[in-house]
Amino acid sequence: MSFLFGDDMENLNTKKIKYYVDSFKSSDRYKWMLLGQKYYDVDNDYKDAKNAYKKQNKADNRLIHASYKNIVDEKVSFSFSKDCTFQCDDVDYIHDVKKVLGKYFQNVLEELAYEASNKGIAWLHPYVDEEGVFRLMVVPSEQCIPIWEDVTHARLNSFIRFYPEQVWLFNELKTFEHLEVWTSSGVTHYRLDASLGEIMQLGDLSYPLRVENQFFNWSSGIPFVAFKNNHRELCDLKFVKSIVDNYDLTRSEAANYIQEVKNIIYVLKGYSGDSDNVAKLRAMINDERIILLDADDTESKSDVSALTPEMDITALKNHYEQLKRDIIEYSQSINRDLDKFGSAPSGVALKFLFSGLELKAAKFEQEFSKGIDKLLLFVNDFLNVSNAPDVNVVFAHDLEINESEVIANCINSKGLISDETILANHPWVVDFEQEQKRLKEQEEKEESKLEKDFKRVMSGEDE
């Protein structure tokens, strides 16, 4: 469910706020956010699924697999395990930006990537603390209700955040729901009493903010920045949940089949027991591996025999192997079927293995680039920069490559593309800005040495 700006949004009263919160909590979007986090924590639905046929002494394995967690970890590590690079003509501006964002900004991006992957969208809240320091906070997406200006979800009109808050009242610790309603002019705080279903206004804070005896204002809008997983804001679980659930089920059924009754069917002749006695007999067979018969049972031809059936789980195995392939295909993950590509694939084969992941990561990084562009507007507000230069963000992929081949391509690209682009894509470059600085210092030293050598030759000192 998405909310768009309407004419009545100018006056967000408590009744309207409660409507937005209740509608969001009952929406499919909210449900998928909780499910995405749940499956990433390997708390899959099948673990708690009801078994209508569960009986005593019957196998009931619940094998829960971390397939979805691996999908998310793979994507996030591919795009964010290495520091991204800010390319800009103004080196001093980039230096100031990186100083404001802090040395742990890459960790913030990684946290946003996990949040967006699991919940479809992630929210970053830039703020200035009491000491006047620029800070960033990743807000849980299930606490955030954006009200958009447009159907493309590019501009915020207002923003509601709700979260649990514990308060001591008359020596009793009570839990309320705290609500923040953000607009372009400031933020208003409310408290929801679930037992009464009422919202009480606590106070408001308008812009500009007063920080260290200075007035500070966000001119770039409401200080919440969206980082989307894709343009539809869908979580990664949406595309593979049914397959992952069936994989858990099928593997569990295979385990049950192997474990059940130790693969033996017992034939009892001359035994007329009721269902309770049969259950006890079954337990005795499983636990003690013996059956007691009376001595005079031979006249009534009582007998026990065992049938050991051939266990055919080929169809079951083929099914869950196909499910594994489906999970890889529909999650656009790395195909690790080395039987097709050999034990050490390279070149075109390696490119093919990563093709699905690269396609998914490209769209993912495109959305994150938009988020970073929006974040830089708030950084510019903090730096009081009015005409900031353009910044291009380059994401360094964690990809097994043939370094010699990449370096050769960099050399061959000289003169065809800019030196900055070549430098940013060189496999040995860890910090683009630092490498630029080192190259500049190296060039200055070489120029200085050439100048000294030239003067020495011209003065005849070498003679």
N, C-alpha and C positions, 0 to 999 in steps of 0.2 A: 504494500500500500504506500502511495506517495501523496503528499499534500502540496497543493499549489496555492499561491497567494490569491486571496480574494478581497473584495471590497471591505468585508467585515474584519479583516486582519488588523486594521488600524486600532481596534479596541479588543485586545485579547483579555477577556474577563475569565474568572475562575471556571465558569461553566464550559467555555470553549476549550480552555486548557485541559480540563478533565476529559472532555470528549476526544481530543487528539491523543492523549495518553492511553485511554481505554481502547480506542480504535487501533492504535499501533500495537498494543499488547495482544490483541486478538487477530492480528494480520498474519498472513503466510510469511511475509518478509521477516517478522520477528521470530516466528517458529523456525525458519531456516537458519537464522543467526545462532539460536541456541543449539540446533542440531549440528551445525558446522563445528562449533566449539566442542560439543559432546563427542563427535566422531574423531576429532583431532586428538582428544584425550583418550581415545580407544575405549570409549564407553558406548559401543554400538548397540543398536536396538535389539539385536538378536540375543544379547546377554540376558535381557529381562523378558524375552518373549514367552508367552504362555504356551505350555505344551499340553494339548487336550488329551494326549494319549499317554501321558506320564504315569507309570505304575511303579510299585515297589519292585526292587531288584531288576529294573530295566535301565539300560544305559541312557543317559541324557547329557551328553557332552555339549558344552557351549563354547566352541572355539571362536574367539574374537580376534580378528586380524587387523594389523595396523596398516592396511593398504592405503587408506585415505591419508593418514599421517605422512606416509612416505611420499605421496603425491605432492602434498603441500611443502614438505621439507625440501624436496627436490627442486621445486620451482623457486622458492625463496632463496635457497642457496645458490642457484644458478644466476639469479639477477642481483643479489645483494650481499654475497659473501665477500666480495671485493668492493673497495671504496669506489663510489661513482665520481666522475670528474666534471667540474664546472669549467666550461670553455667560455672565455670572454676576452675582448680586446683590452679591457681595463683591468690590469692585474691588481692594482691597489683596491679596486672595488671588490673583487673576488676575495681578496685577503680579508677585508672588513666583513664580508658576508660569512665567510667560514669561521671567523672569530666569534660572530654573534651566534651562529648555529651551534658552535661548540664542537669539541673533538669527538663526541659520541653521537653525532648526527647520523652516522651510518647505522648505528644500533637502533636509533629511532625509526629510520626507514625500514629496517628489518622487522621491527615490531609492527609497524603499519602494514607491511606486506603479509604477515601472518594474520593480522586482524581482517584485512580485506579479503584474503583467500578464504578464510573460514566463514566470513559474514557478509561478503559481497561489497562492503564499503567500510572504510576506516576513517576515523575523525581525529584530526590533530588540532589541539588548542594552544595557540601561541599566547603568552601573557607576560607581563612584567611583574616581578616579585617586589616585595617591600624595599629591597635594596637597590632597585632599579636595574636588575639583571633580566635579560631576555630569556624566557624559559619555554619549553615545549612539553606538552602532556598528551599522550595518546589516550583518548577517551573510549571506553568500551562501546561498541556500536549499538548494542542492545539498549543503551541508555539514551540514545540520541534520536530526536525527531526533527528532521529538517523540514522547513516550509519554504518551497522553492518559488522563485520569481517566474520560471519558465519551464516548459515541458522537457527541455534538454538537461535539466538539473545542473545548470552552470552557475546560477546566481542565487544566493540565499536572501530571502526576505526576512525571515526570523528563524529562531532555533530554540527547541525545548530540550532540556536535559533533565532526566530524573534518576535518582539513585537512593538507596537506603541510607538512613541516618539514625544513629542511636543517640538518644537524649535522656538525661536523668531528670525525672519529674517526681517530686515528693519521695525521694530515696528509692525510686523504682526505675529501672532501665527500660525504656520503651523504644521501639523502632518505628520511625515514620518514613515517609517518602519525601525526599527533598526535591523540589523542582526549581530549575533555573529557566527563565524565559528571556532570551537574548533578542534584542532588536538593534538597529543601527545607532540608537541613542544610548543604549546601556543594557543592564541586566536587572531583572526583578526576581526576588526569591520568594518561594512559596513552600508550604508544608502541607502534605496530604495525610489526614488521619484516616487510615483504612477502615477502622471500626465505625467511624461516623460517615465516611464517604465525603468529607468536606475538605476544601482547600482554604488555607489561611495565608494571607500575604504577610511576609516577614519584613520586607524592606527592599529598597532598590539602590542601584549604583549607576549613576549616569556618567557619560563622557563629558569632558575630558577627565581622566583619572589623575589623581595627585600622587606622585611618586617622588620621594626625597625632595620635597618643596618645589617640584617642577610639575607642570601640567602636561599630561600625556594623552594623546588621542589616536584611536585607530581610524584613519581616513579610508582604509581599504575595505571597510564593511565589517560584518559580524566575524569575530575572531575564531572561526572554526573552519578548517580546511578539509575538503573531502578528497580521499584517495580511493579511487574505485578499482575494483577487481577487473571489471570490464564495463563496457558502455551500458549494459543492462543491469549492472549492480547485482549480479548473481554470484553466489558462493560456489566454490569448486565442487562441493558435495552434491549440488543439485544435478550434476551431469552423471554421477556414478553411484548414487546411493542405492538404487534398487539392485545394481550388479554386486556391490559390496555386501549387501544384506544376503543375497542369494549365495554368494561365495561362502559367507559364514555358515549359512544353513547347510550347504552341500558338504563342506568339509566336516561339519559336526555330524551329519548323517553317516558319512563314511567312517568316522571314528566310532560311532554307535554300532555300526554294522560289524566292525571288526571286534569290538568288545563284547557284543551281545551273546550271552550264553556260551561263551568260549567256542563258538561255531559248531556246537553239537545239538542235535535234536534227539531227545530221549523218547523211546517207545516203551510204554508200561503196559504189560499184559496182565489181566486179572486184577487191576487196581481200580477200585471204585471210590475214589475220594471226592469230597466236595471241593469247592474253589479255594477254601481256606487251607485245606490239606495240600492241595496242589502248590499253593504259594509257599507253604512251609517246605515241601519237598524240593521245590526249585531253589530255595535259599540254601538247603542242605547240600544240594548238588554243587552249587556255586562255591560255598564256603568250605565244605568238608570233603567234597569229591567222593562221597559214598552214599549208598542207598541200603537201608536195612529191610530185609525180608524175613518173614517167619519161616521156621523150618518146615511146617506142614503145607507151605504154599505150593509145593511141587505137585500135589494132587490136583490143585485147581489150575495148574499150569501157569502160575504167576511167573513173570519173567521181565527182565529189563534188557533192552538193547539200545545201542546208540547209533545214530546216523550222522555221519560227518559230511555235510554237503560241500560241494566245491564253491568257494567264495568268489563270485564274479562281480567285481566292482569296476570293471573296465568302462562301462557306460558312465558311471558316476565320476570316475577319474577324468574321462574325456570331457565331461561337462564342466568340471571346475577348472580344468586347464584352459578351456575356451573362455571361461569367465575371467581368468587371469589376463588373457590376451585382450578381452573386451575392456577391462579396467584400464589397461595401458593405452589402448586406442582412443577411448572416449574421454580419458583424462588428459590426453596429449602428453603422455609421459615418455621416458626413455625406454626404448625397446631393447631389453637385455638378452634377447634370444641369440646367444653367441653361436649356436649351431649353424645359423645362416651366414654369419659374418666372420667367423673365426674367433680365436681366443684373443687376438690383439688387433681389432679393426682400426683402420686409419683412412685418411683421405675421404673419398666419396662415401665409403661405407660408414665412417664415423659421422659424417654430415647427415646421412640418412637416419642414423640412430637418434640423433638429436633434433630431427626436423620438426616433430610434433611439439617438443618442448620449446624450441626457438620460436615457432609460430605463436604459441600461447604467451611466451615471455615478451614478445614484441608488442602485443596488444596491452599486456599488463604494464610494461614500462611506459608505453604511450600515455596511459591514464595517470601514472605516477609523475610523469613529466609535467602534466597539467597541474597536478597538486603542488609540485615544487614551485612552479611559476606563480601560483597563487600565494604560496607561503612567502616567497620573496617580496611580494607587495607589503606584507606586514614587517618584514625585515627592513625594507626601505622606509617605512613609517618610523621604525625605531631609530634608524640611522639618519632620519630626516633628509633622505635623498629624493629629490623630485623627478629628475630625469635620469633614471638608472639605465645603464647599457643592457643590451640583450645578452642573455645567458643561455647557453646550450648545455644540457645535461647528457653525459655519456655514461652508460652503464657497462661495467666490465664484467663479462660473463665468466663463470667458473666452468671452463670447458677444456677437456683434454684435447690438446692440439699438437700438430707437428710444428714446433717452434721454428725450425729451419725454413719450412715452407712459408710461414707467416712473415718471417724477417725478410725473406726473398721478395715476397709480395710488397712489403713496405718499401724496399729499395727500388723495385720496378715502378712503384707509384710516384716516385720523386718527379716533380714537375707536372704531374697530372692532377694532383690534389694538394691541398695546403700541407705545410710541414706540421702544423698543429694536429691535423687529423691523423697523419702518419704516426706522430709521437703518441697520441692518445690510444692508438690501436697496437702499439708495439708490445709484445708479450712480456718484456722485461721491465716496463714502466709500471711502478706501483703508485706513485704520487705524481700526477701530471704537472701540477703547479710547481712542485719542488724540482722536477726534472727540467722544466723550462728555465727555472732560476739557475740551475747548475749549468745548463747549456750556455746561458748568457754569460755567466762568470767564466766559463771555459773559453768562449769566443773572445772575451775581453783580454784574458791572459795571453791568448795566441796573438791577438792584434798587438798587444804591448810588446811581446817578444819579437814579432816581426819588425816593429818600429825600431826597437833597440838594435836588432841585427842590421837593419838598413842604415842607421846612423853610424854604426861601427864600420860598416863597409865603406861608406862615403867619407869617413874621416881617415881612412887608411890604417886603422888600428890592426887589421888582420895581416898587414904586410910585414 
